[in-house]
Amino acid sequence: MKPLVIEVKTFRSHGLDVYRVMVNGTMLNEYLSPELANSKARAYLRAWSSQILIR
């Protein structure tokens, strides 16, 4: 199984800071709030780890 890499990256888009949640280099979604982006990244990690425990 390859390692899971979850990142929140900051980009400039149309003059605004945009926070992208990336999983293994693939963008899941963009948010305008860093707190919301971090919350979504943590939620993805919890969902992923619960799948591992179920298997």
PyMOL Python script that loads the backbone (N, CA, C, O; Angstrom):
from pymol import cmd

cmd.read_pdbstr("""\
ATOM      1  N   MET A   1       0.855  -1.176   0.000  1.00  0.00           N
ATOM      2  CA  MET A   1       0.000   0.000   0.000  1.00  0.00           C
ATOM      3  C   MET A   1       0.901   1.240   0.000  1.00  0.00           C
ATOM      4  O   MET A   1       1.842   1.336   0.789  1.00  0.00           O
ATOM      5  N   LYS A   2       0.603   2.170  -0.883  1.00  0.00           N
ATOM      6  CA  LYS A   2       1.434   3.373  -0.926  1.00  0.00           C
ATOM      7  C   LYS A   2       1.039   4.333   0.202  1.00  0.00           C
ATOM      8  O   LYS A   2      -0.107   4.326   0.654  1.00  0.00           O
ATOM      9  N   PRO A   3       1.982   5.149   0.650  1.00  0.00           N
ATOM     10  CA  PRO A   3       1.693   6.049   1.771  1.00  0.00           C
ATOM     11  C   PRO A   3       0.664   7.117   1.396  1.00  0.00           C
ATOM     12  O   PRO A   3       0.559   7.523   0.239  1.00  0.00           O
ATOM     13  N   LEU A   4      -0.073   7.550   2.381  1.00  0.00           N
ATOM     14  CA  LEU A   4      -1.067   8.607   2.204  1.00  0.00           C
ATOM     15  C   LEU A   4      -0.404   9.943   2.517  1.00  0.00           C
ATOM     16  O   LEU A   4       0.172  10.116   3.591  1.00  0.00           O
ATOM     17  N   VAL A   5      -0.481  10.884   1.587  1.00  0.00           N
ATOM     18  CA  VAL A   5       0.067  12.223   1.788  1.00  0.00           C
ATOM     19  C   VAL A   5      -1.073  13.224   1.648  1.00  0.00           C
ATOM     20  O   VAL A   5      -1.645  13.380   0.570  1.00  0.00           O
ATOM     21  N   ILE A   6      -1.398  13.902   2.751  1.00  0.00           N
ATOM     22  CA  ILE A   6      -2.450  14.921   2.738  1.00  0.00           C
ATOM     23  C   ILE A   6      -1.780  16.266   2.978  1.00  0.00           C
ATOM     24  O   ILE A   6      -1.049  16.436   3.954  1.00  0.00           O
ATOM     25  N   GLU A   7      -2.031  17.224   2.082  1.00  0.00           N
ATOM     26  CA  GLU A   7      -1.436  18.547   2.193  1.00  0.00           C
ATOM     27  C   GLU A   7      -2.515  19.609   2.028  1.00  0.00           C
ATOM     28  O   GLU A   7      -3.518  19.396   1.346  1.00  0.00           O
ATOM     29  N   VAL A   8      -2.293  20.754   2.661  1.00  0.00           N
ATOM     30  CA  VAL A   8      -3.090  21.943   2.393  1.00  0.00           C
ATOM     31  C   VAL A   8      -2.118  22.965   1.833  1.00  0.00           C
ATOM     32  O   VAL A   8      -1.200  23.404   2.526  1.00  0.00           O
ATOM     33  N   LYS A   9      -2.318  23.343   0.582  1.00  0.00           N
ATOM     34  CA  LYS A   9      -1.415  24.273  -0.096  1.00  0.00           C
ATOM     35  C   LYS A   9      -2.123  25.593  -0.357  1.00  0.00           C
ATOM     36  O   LYS A   9      -3.326  25.627  -0.616  1.00  0.00           O
ATOM     37  N   THR A  10      -1.365  26.674  -0.285  1.00  0.00           N
ATOM     38  CA  THR A  10      -1.906  28.011  -0.527  1.00  0.00           C
ATOM     39  C   THR A  10      -1.542  28.459  -1.943  1.00  0.00           C
ATOM     40  O   THR A  10      -0.392  28.343  -2.367  1.00  0.00           O
ATOM     41  N   PHE A  11      -2.531  28.966  -2.657  1.00  0.00           N
ATOM     42  CA  PHE A  11      -2.339  29.499  -4.000  1.00  0.00           C
ATOM     43  C   PHE A  11      -3.023  30.855  -4.089  1.00  0.00           C
ATOM     44  O   PHE A  11      -3.929  31.151  -3.311  1.00  0.00           O
ATOM     45  N   ARG A  12      -2.590  31.676  -5.036  1.00  0.00           N
ATOM     46  CA  ARG A  12      -3.273  32.937  -5.340  1.00  0.00           C
ATOM     47  C   ARG A  12      -4.150  32.693  -6.553  1.00  0.00           C
ATOM     48  O   ARG A  12      -3.693  32.182  -7.576  1.00  0.00           O
ATOM     49  N   SER A  13      -5.423  33.068  -6.426  1.00  0.00           N
ATOM     50  CA  SER A  13      -6.354  32.915  -7.535  1.00  0.00           C
ATOM     51  C   SER A  13      -7.228  34.156  -7.597  1.00  0.00           C
ATOM     52  O   SER A  13      -7.995  34.429  -6.674  1.00  0.00           O
ATOM     53  N   HIS A  14      -7.114  34.901  -8.676  1.00  0.00           N
ATOM     54  CA  HIS A  14      -7.896  36.123  -8.873  1.00  0.00           C
ATOM     55  C   HIS A  14      -7.722  37.091  -7.699  1.00  0.00           C
ATOM     56  O   HIS A  14      -8.680  37.736  -7.271  1.00  0.00           O
ATOM     57  N   GLY A  15      -6.500  37.186  -7.185  1.00  0.00           N
ATOM     58  CA  GLY A  15      -6.200  38.121  -6.104  1.00  0.00           C
ATOM     59  C   GLY A  15      -6.562  37.629  -4.719  1.00  0.00           C
ATOM     60  O   GLY A  15      -6.406  38.366  -3.745  1.00  0.00           O
ATOM     61  N   LEU A  16      -7.044  36.398  -4.605  1.00  0.00           N
ATOM     62  CA  LEU A  16      -7.424  35.842  -3.303  1.00  0.00           C
ATOM     63  C   LEU A  16      -6.513  34.675  -2.953  1.00  0.00           C
ATOM     64  O   LEU A  16      -6.025  33.968  -3.835  1.00  0.00           O
ATOM     65  N   ASP A  17      -6.288  34.478  -1.658  1.00  0.00           N
ATOM     66  CA  ASP A  17      -5.604  33.269  -1.213  1.00  0.00           C
ATOM     67  C   ASP A  17      -6.613  32.129  -1.233  1.00  0.00           C
ATOM     68  O   ASP A  17      -7.709  32.246  -0.685  1.00  0.00           O
ATOM     69  N   VAL A  18      -6.233  31.027  -1.871  1.00  0.00           N
ATOM     70  CA  VAL A  18      -7.079  29.843  -1.975  1.00  0.00           C
ATOM     71  C   VAL A  18      -6.297  28.687  -1.357  1.00  0.00           C
ATOM     72  O   VAL A  18      -5.105  28.522  -1.616  1.00  0.00           O
ATOM     73  N   TYR A  19      -6.974  27.899  -0.545  1.00  0.00           N
ATOM     74  CA  TYR A  19      -6.340  26.776   0.143  1.00  0.00           C
ATOM     75  C   TYR A  19      -6.841  25.480  -0.468  1.00  0.00           C
ATOM     76  O   TYR A  19      -8.033  25.175  -0.420  1.00  0.00           O
ATOM     77  N   ARG A  20      -5.915  24.718  -1.044  1.00  0.00           N
ATOM     78  CA  ARG A  20      -6.278  23.472  -1.721  1.00  0.00           C
ATOM     79  C   ARG A  20      -5.928  22.285  -0.845  1.00  0.00           C
ATOM     80  O   ARG A  20      -4.822  22.191  -0.314  1.00  0.00           O
ATOM     81  N   VAL A  21      -6.875  21.390  -0.703  1.00  0.00           N
ATOM     82  CA  VAL A  21      -6.625  20.134  -0.015  1.00  0.00           C
ATOM     83  C   VAL A  21      -6.177  19.133  -1.078  1.00  0.00           C
ATOM     84  O   VAL A  21      -6.912  18.828  -2.018  1.00  0.00           O
ATOM     85  N   MET A  22      -4.951  18.629  -0.906  1.00  0.00           N
ATOM     86  CA  MET A  22      -4.353  17.704  -1.865  1.00  0.00           C
ATOM     87  C   MET A  22      -4.148  16.353  -1.179  1.00  0.00           C
ATOM     88  O   MET A  22      -3.677  16.291  -0.043  1.00  0.00           O
ATOM     89  N   VAL A  23      -4.503  15.277  -1.875  1.00  0.00           N
ATOM     90  CA  VAL A  23      -4.267  13.927  -1.378  1.00  0.00           C
ATOM     91  C   VAL A  23      -3.448  13.193  -2.431  1.00  0.00           C
ATOM     92  O   VAL A  23      -3.895  12.994  -3.560  1.00  0.00           O
ATOM     93  N   ASN A  24      -2.250  12.797  -2.042  1.00  0.00           N
ATOM     94  CA  ASN A  24      -1.311  12.124  -2.950  1.00  0.00           C
ATOM     95  C   ASN A  24      -1.166  12.893  -4.271  1.00  0.00           C
ATOM     96  O   ASN A  24      -1.122  12.300  -5.349  1.00  0.00           O
ATOM     97  N   GLY A  25      -1.092  14.212  -4.162  1.00  0.00           N
ATOM     98  CA  GLY A  25      -0.864  15.060  -5.334  1.00  0.00           C
ATOM     99  C   GLY A  25      -2.111  15.405  -6.128  1.00  0.00           C
ATOM    100  O   GLY A  25      -2.016  16.147  -7.106  1.00  0.00           O
ATOM    101  N   THR A  26      -3.274  14.900  -5.749  1.00  0.00           N
ATOM    102  CA  THR A  26      -4.521  15.187  -6.451  1.00  0.00           C
ATOM    103  C   THR A  26      -5.358  16.155  -5.623  1.00  0.00           C
ATOM    104  O   THR A  26      -5.569  15.943  -4.429  1.00  0.00           O
ATOM    105  N   MET A  27      -5.831  17.217  -6.266  1.00  0.00           N
ATOM    106  CA  MET A  27      -6.638  18.203  -5.547  1.00  0.00           C
ATOM    107  C   MET A  27      -8.030  17.652  -5.275  1.00  0.00           C
ATOM    108  O   MET A  27      -8.703  17.159  -6.180  1.00  0.00           O
ATOM    109  N   LEU A  28      -8.458  17.742  -4.008  1.00  0.00           N
ATOM    110  CA  LEU A  28      -9.821  17.343  -3.661  1.00  0.00           C
ATOM    111  C   LEU A  28     -10.779  18.514  -3.782  1.00  0.00           C
ATOM    112  O   LEU A  28     -11.855  18.394  -4.368  1.00  0.00           O
ATOM    113  N   ASN A  29     -10.371  19.668  -3.214  1.00  0.00           N
ATOM    114  CA  ASN A  29     -11.243  20.837  -3.235  1.00  0.00           C
ATOM    115  C   ASN A  29     -10.446  22.078  -2.871  1.00  0.00           C
ATOM    116  O   ASN A  29      -9.315  21.987  -2.395  1.00  0.00           O
ATOM    117  N   GLU A  30     -11.053  23.248  -3.100  1.00  0.00           N
ATOM    118  CA  GLU A  30     -10.447  24.532  -2.750  1.00  0.00           C
ATOM    119  C   GLU A  30     -11.341  25.248  -1.746  1.00  0.00           C
ATOM    120  O   GLU A  30     -12.568  25.164  -1.810  1.00  0.00           O
ATOM    121  N   TYR A  31     -10.702  25.953  -0.819  1.00  0.00           N
ATOM    122  CA  TYR A  31     -11.436  26.696   0.206  1.00  0.00           C
ATOM    123  C   TYR A  31     -10.813  28.077   0.364  1.00  0.00           C
ATOM    124  O   TYR A  31      -9.625  28.262   0.099  1.00  0.00           O
ATOM    125  N   LEU A  32     -11.606  29.035   0.792  1.00  0.00           N
ATOM    126  CA  LEU A  32     -11.103  30.389   1.033  1.00  0.00           C
ATOM    127  C   LEU A  32     -10.607  30.557   2.465  1.00  0.00           C
ATOM    128  O   LEU A  32      -9.930  31.538   2.775  1.00  0.00           O
ATOM    129  N   SER A  33     -10.932  29.626   3.324  1.00  0.00           N
ATOM    130  CA  SER A  33     -10.545  29.694   4.733  1.00  0.00           C
ATOM    131  C   SER A  33      -9.521  28.604   5.049  1.00  0.00           C
ATOM    132  O   SER A  33      -9.763  27.434   4.751  1.00  0.00           O
ATOM    133  N   PRO A  34      -8.377  28.966   5.648  1.00  0.00           N
ATOM    134  CA  PRO A  34      -7.396  27.930   6.005  1.00  0.00           C
ATOM    135  C   PRO A  34      -7.939  26.984   7.086  1.00  0.00           C
ATOM    136  O   PRO A  34      -7.604  25.799   7.103  1.00  0.00           O
ATOM    137  N   GLU A  35      -8.774  27.511   7.984  1.00  0.00           N
ATOM    138  CA  GLU A  35      -9.344  26.668   9.027  1.00  0.00           C
ATOM    139  C   GLU A  35     -10.267  25.599   8.427  1.00  0.00           C
ATOM    140  O   GLU A  35     -10.238  24.441   8.843  1.00  0.00           O
ATOM    141  N   LEU A  36     -11.081  26.002   7.449  1.00  0.00           N
ATOM    142  CA  LEU A  36     -11.984  25.055   6.796  1.00  0.00           C
ATOM    143  C   LEU A  36     -11.188  24.014   6.012  1.00  0.00           C
ATOM    144  O   LEU A  36     -11.518  22.828   6.043  1.00  0.00           O
ATOM    145  N   ALA A  37     -10.152  24.449   5.317  1.00  0.00           N
ATOM    146  CA  ALA A  37      -9.314  23.506   4.556  1.00  0.00           C
ATOM    147  C   ALA A  37      -8.665  22.494   5.491  1.00  0.00           C
ATOM    148  O   ALA A  37      -8.645  21.301   5.188  1.00  0.00           O
ATOM    149  N   ASN A  38      -8.136  22.950   6.620  1.00  0.00           N
ATOM    150  CA  ASN A  38      -7.513  22.032   7.578  1.00  0.00           C
ATOM    151  C   ASN A  38      -8.537  21.075   8.172  1.00  0.00           C
ATOM    152  O   ASN A  38      -8.240  19.900   8.388  1.00  0.00           O
ATOM    153  N   SER A  39      -9.747  21.576   8.438  1.00  0.00           N
ATOM    154  CA  SER A  39     -10.802  20.733   8.976  1.00  0.00           C
ATOM    155  C   SER A  39     -11.181  19.632   7.981  1.00  0.00           C
ATOM    156  O   SER A  39     -11.375  18.480   8.371  1.00  0.00           O
ATOM    157  N   LYS A  40     -11.284  19.985   6.705  1.00  0.00           N
ATOM    158  CA  LYS A  40     -11.633  18.997   5.673  1.00  0.00           C
ATOM    159  C   LYS A  40     -10.511  17.976   5.503  1.00  0.00           C
ATOM    160  O   LYS A  40     -10.774  16.792   5.289  1.00  0.00           O
ATOM    161  N   ALA A  41      -9.261  18.429   5.597  1.00  0.00           N
ATOM    162  CA  ALA A  41      -8.127  17.507   5.482  1.00  0.00           C
ATOM    163  C   ALA A  41      -8.146  16.509   6.642  1.00  0.00           C
ATOM    164  O   ALA A  41      -7.913  15.318   6.435  1.00  0.00           O
ATOM    165  N   ARG A  42      -8.421  16.980   7.849  1.00  0.00           N
ATOM    166  CA  ARG A  42      -8.500  16.082   9.006  1.00  0.00           C
ATOM    167  C   ARG A  42      -9.667  15.103   8.858  1.00  0.00           C
ATOM    168  O   ARG A  42      -9.547  13.934   9.223  1.00  0.00           O
ATOM    169  N   ALA A  43     -10.786  15.576   8.328  1.00  0.00           N
ATOM    170  CA  ALA A  43     -11.944  14.697   8.114  1.00  0.00           C
ATOM    171  C   ALA A  43     -11.610  13.603   7.105  1.00  0.00           C
ATOM    172  O   ALA A  43     -12.012  12.453   7.283  1.00  0.00           O
ATOM    173  N   TYR A  44     -10.882  13.950   6.050  1.00  0.00           N
ATOM    174  CA  TYR A  44     -10.484  12.955   5.058  1.00  0.00           C
ATOM    175  C   TYR A  44      -9.574  11.912   5.704  1.00  0.00           C
ATOM    176  O   TYR A  44      -9.713  10.717   5.443  1.00  0.00           O
ATOM    177  N   LEU A  45      -8.648  12.362   6.544  1.00  0.00           N
ATOM    178  CA  LEU A  45      -7.744  11.436   7.217  1.00  0.00           C
ATOM    179  C   LEU A  45      -8.520  10.487   8.132  1.00  0.00           C
ATOM    180  O   LEU A  45      -8.232   9.291   8.167  1.00  0.00           O
ATOM    181  N   ARG A  46      -9.495  11.008   8.868  1.00  0.00           N
ATOM    182  CA  ARG A  46     -10.314  10.152   9.736  1.00  0.00           C
ATOM    183  C   ARG A  46     -11.086   9.117   8.914  1.00  0.00           C
ATOM    184  O   ARG A  46     -11.156   7.949   9.296  1.00  0.00           O
ATOM    185  N   ALA A  47     -11.664   9.542   7.789  1.00  0.00           N
ATOM    186  CA  ALA A  47     -12.417   8.620   6.931  1.00  0.00           C
ATOM    187  C   ALA A  47     -11.489   7.545   6.357  1.00  0.00           C
ATOM    188  O   ALA A  47     -11.847   6.368   6.309  1.00  0.00           O
ATOM    189  N   TRP A  48     -10.307   7.958   5.926  1.00  0.00           N
ATOM    190  CA  TRP A  48      -9.348   7.012   5.352  1.00  0.00           C
ATOM    191  C   TRP A  48      -8.902   6.011   6.406  1.00  0.00           C
ATOM    192  O   TRP A  48      -8.850   4.812   6.131  1.00  0.00           O
ATOM    193  N   SER A  49      -8.580   6.478   7.606  1.00  0.00           N
ATOM    194  CA  SER A  49      -8.095   5.570   8.645  1.00  0.00           C
ATOM    195  C   SER A  49      -9.200   4.620   9.118  1.00  0.00           C
ATOM    196  O   SER A  49      -8.906   3.485   9.496  1.00  0.00           O
ATOM    197  N   SER A  50     -10.450   5.054   9.106  1.00  0.00           N
ATOM    198  CA  SER A  50     -11.532   4.152   9.508  1.00  0.00           C
ATOM    199  C   SER A  50     -11.724   3.035   8.474  1.00  0.00           C
ATOM    200  O   SER A  50     -12.105   1.923   8.839  1.00  0.00           O
ATOM    201  N   GLN A  51     -11.467   3.313   7.201  1.00  0.00           N
ATOM    202  CA  GLN A  51     -11.552   2.263   6.179  1.00  0.00           C
ATOM    203  C   GLN A  51     -10.470   1.211   6.393  1.00  0.00           C
ATOM    204  O   GLN A  51     -10.708   0.018   6.205  1.00  0.00           O
ATOM    205  N   ILE A  52      -9.277   1.661   6.790  1.00  0.00           N
ATOM    206  CA  ILE A  52      -8.175   0.732   7.041  1.00  0.00           C
ATOM    207  C   ILE A  52      -8.533  -0.180   8.223  1.00  0.00           C
ATOM    208  O   ILE A  52      -8.269  -1.381   8.188  1.00  0.00           O
ATOM    209  N   LEU A  53      -9.132   0.399   9.264  1.00  0.00           N
ATOM    210  CA  LEU A  53      -9.481  -0.386  10.444  1.00  0.00           C
ATOM    211  C   LEU A  53     -10.583  -1.397  10.148  1.00  0.00           C
ATOM    212  O   LEU A  53     -10.620  -2.471  10.748  1.00  0.00           O
ATOM    213  N   ILE A  54     -11.476  -1.056   9.229  1.00  0.00           N
ATOM    214  CA  ILE A  54     -12.591  -1.963   8.896  1.00  0.00           C
ATOM    215  C   ILE A  54     -12.085  -3.174   8.132  1.00  0.00           C
ATOM    216  O   ILE A  54     -12.581  -4.283   8.329  1.00  0.00           O
ATOM    217  N   ARG A  55     -11.114  -2.975   7.272  1.00  0.00           N
ATOM    218  CA  ARG A  55     -10.589  -4.088   6.458  1.00  0.00           C
ATOM    219  C   ARG A  55      -9.854  -5.025   7.305  1.00  0.00           C
ATOM    220  O   ARG A  55      -9.336  -6.027   6.811  1.00  0.00           O
TER     221      ARG A  55
END
""", "prot")
cmd.dss("prot")
cmd.show_as("cartoon", "prot")
cmd.util.cbc("prot")
cmd.orient("prot")
